Amino acid sequence: MNQAIQFPDDESYDAERDAICFPVLVNGLRLNCAISSESLTSRFGEGEAMALFQHHRWDLEEEAEVAIRQEMTDDQGWIWLSPAR
């Protein structure tokens, strides 16, 4: 499947989800991606969630792109990046 995938610089912290949420455009349609603060800490060590996300942004976007291509959305259509394996 050939999809045009773009990640705008529009991430935000969602206190209700305790996660960094970031949009992705797939063939012009907006999807939501997220990674929990807990997952960020387990992967990259202690630190403020937004700073950890921004420092590792390219790796996380690459992982999100793989999940999008594998159509790994949840019931609400979100892509959630999981904790370190």
ABEGO torsion letter per residue (X at the ends): XBBBBBBBBABBBBAAAGBBBBBBBBGGBBBBBBBBAAAAAAAAEBEBAAAAAAAAAAAAAAAAAAAAAAGBBBAAGBBBBBBBX
